[in-house]
Amino acid sequence: MARKTKPLTDTEIKAAKPKDADYQLYDGDGLTLLIKASGSKL
């Protein structure tokens, strides 16, 4: 059975910090948040 992913919260999005490389945070309903190494959140 597929694993359920919890929705992203406002707190998790605000707390996301840049890393050495770009990375993504995923929501269970298809939302993807791209965190750029520069600190931009798209």
C-alpha positions in Angstrom: 0.0 0.0 0.0 1.2 3.5 -0.8 2.6 5.6 2.1 0.6 8.7 2.9 2.5 12.0 3.0 1.3 14.7 5.4 0.5 18.1 3.9 3.2 20.8 4.2 2.5 23.3 7.0 3.2 27.0 7.0 5.7 26.4 9.7 7.6 23.8 7.7 7.8 26.0 4.7 9.0 29.0 6.6 11.6 26.8 8.4 13.0 25.3 5.2 16.7 26.4 5.0 18.9 26.5 1.9 21.4 23.7 1.5 24.5 23.3 -0.7 22.3 22.1 -3.6 18.7 22.7 -4.6 16.1 20.4 -3.0 12.3 19.9 -2.9 9.7 19.4 -0.3 6.6 17.4 -1.2 3.0 17.6 -0.2 0.8 14.5 -0.5 -1.6 16.1 -3.0 1.0 17.1 -5.6 2.4 20.3 -4.2 6.1 20.7 -4.6 8.2 23.4 -3.1 11.7 24.0 -4.6 14.3 25.4 -2.1 17.2 26.9 -4.1 20.7 27.0 -2.8 20.4 30.8 -2.9 17.5 30.7 -0.4 14.7 31.3 -2.9 11.5 29.3 -2.4 9.6 28.5 -5.5 
